[in-house]
Amino acid sequence: MQPVLQSVSRRDFFWTSLPLFLKIVSGLLGLSGVIIALRVLVSGFQEGSGAASMLGAFASSVALGLGTYMLVHSCLIRAQNITDLTAPDRRTIPVFSVFTQLVGEIYAIILVLTGTLALLASLLPYGFSSGFMQVASLAGYSSGAAFFTGMIAFIVCLMAAFLSLFVFHFIARMIIAFDGIATDTSLIRDPGGHNRATA
């Protein structure tokens, strides 16, 4: 246990483990997304032999694959942001700002993916899981109202995704701004720090 405790107690352990943690999460998300996309594709081809079933399964698996790529890419970018932090910036507040941006991006990606799948379900209610087919039938697919419902859901999800990106990135910027204000205030209150700052 002594080598383990010594490695954990190192000052740079936290800053090297955080990016590694994000990379592991991105790998797990990527593997899970690929498995789910392949499962949807295979189940769609097994549920029926019609063109709508095959096209719906292909389109939904492509959407899931793109969503998985965006999630993995966002996690890797934020892991690199933490790695690139200089020694003076390696504090809790800058890292919290990076994680705030990551949460907003993941939430936006989930919203876009949800809207895309809802639109696909309204166009091609075959080749998906039974839940998507039930939603399409409840929306009135036979009367043509499902496409209108799916398009509205897609537009609402896109608007909510852009809004979430703006809000979370704004919060992240405000966290950094307030951290700078707090640092300046502490320098003003500390005469030695004030003299060093003015020098």
N, C-alpha and C positions, 0 to 999 in steps of 0.2 A: 504493500500500500504506500510505502514511502515515496517511490518515484511518481506514483499517481498523484499523491497529495502535493508534491513539489511542483508538478506540472500545472495542477489546478491553481495553486497559489501564485503562479507567475502573474506579473502585472498585465502582460499582453494576452493572457489566456482568453479573457472575455472578448477581446477584439478580434482574435483569430477564430474563436468558436462561433461567434454570431454569423459571419459570412458562410462558414461551413454548414451551420444549421440551415440557413436559407437555401444553400445549394442542395442539401439533402431533401428538404421539403420540395424544391422544384423538381428533383428527380422522381420523388414519390408521386407528385401531381402529374408529371409527364407519363409515368408508367400507368397510373390509374386512368388517365384520360385516354390513352391508346387502347387499354383493355375495354373501357366502356364504349369507345367508338367502334371497335371491332365487334363487340357484342351486339350493338345496335345494328350494324351492317349485316351480321350473320342472321340475327333474329328477323330482320326485315325481309331477307331473301327466303327465310323459312316460312314466314307467315302467309305468303302467297306468291304466285308466279306471275302476277300481272305487272304491267309496266309501272303503274302507280306505286306498287309495293317496292319494286326495285329502285325506282327513282327516289322515292321517299327515304328509303334506307340509306342510299348513297349520299343524298343531300344532308341528312341528319348526321351521318358519320363524319362528313367533311366539316360541318359546323362545329361538332364536338372536337375535332382535331384542331381546327383553328383556335377555338377557345382554350384548349390545352396548351397550344404553342404560346398564346398571349400570356397565360398564367406563368408558364415556365420562364418566359423571357422577362417578365416583370420582376419575378423573384431574383433572377440572376443579375438584373440591372441594379436592384437595391442592395444585393450582396456586394457588388462592386463599389457602390457608393459608400458603404461602411468600410470596406477595405481601403478606399482612397482617402479616408479621413486622416488628417495630419494629427500629430501628437497633441497639440493644444486643443483640438476639436474632439478628441476622444473622450467625450462625456456623455452622460445619459440623455441630455436634452437633444443634441444633434441626432443621436440614434433614434430617439423617440420620433423625431421629425421624419426620418427616413421610413420608419415603420408606419407612420400616419399616411404617407404617400402610398406605401404598398397596400395598405388596407383599402384606401380609396380606389386604387387601380384594380384590385381583385374584385371589389364590389361592382365596379363599372363593367368589368369583363363578364361577371355573372349575369348582370342585367342585360347586356348585349346578347349573350348566349341564350338567355331565357326568351327574349323577344324574337330572336332568329328561329328558335325551335317552335315557338308559338305560331309564327308566320308559316313555317314549313308544315306544321300540323294542320293549319287551315287550308293550305293548298293541296297537300298530299296526306290525308289522314290514314294512309296505310304504310306499313313498314316501320311504324313506331311501336312503342309499348302500348298496352291496352289503355293506359291512362291518357295518352295523347289522343287516341282514337275516341275515347269517351268525351274528352273536352271538345273535340271537333264536332261530334254528334250533338252535344248539348248546345254548341254555338249555332246550330242550324245549318250544317254543311249541305244538306240536301236542298235547302232553299237559297243557298248562295250567300247567307249571312256570315258564314265562317271566315271567308276571305276578308271581309270588312272588319270583323272582330280581330283576326290575326294581324291585319295591317295596323289597326289602332294600338294593339298591344305592342307591336314592334316599334312604332313611333314613340309611344310612351316610355318604353324601356330605353330607347336611344336618348331621349331627353333626360331621363333620370340618370343615365350613365354619365352624360356630360356634366350634369349638375353635381353628381357625386364627385367626379374628378375635380371640378372647380372648388367645391367646398373642402374636400380633404387636402388638396394642395394649398388652398388658402390658409387652412388651419396649420399646416406644416410650416408655411412661411411666417405666420404669426408667432409660432413657437420659437423660431429662430430669432425673429425681431424682438420679442419680449426677453429672450435670453441675452441678446446684445444690450438691451436697455438695463437689465438687471446687472450685467457686468459693468457697464458704465457707471451706474449708481453706486456700486460697491467701490469702484475706484475713486469716486468723488468723496465718499464717506471715509475712505482710508487715506490719511495724509501721505503716507509713504507711497502707496500705490498711485495717488494723484500726482506726486512729484515725479515718479517714474514715468507716468503717462505723459506729463507735459514735457519732460526732458526728451 
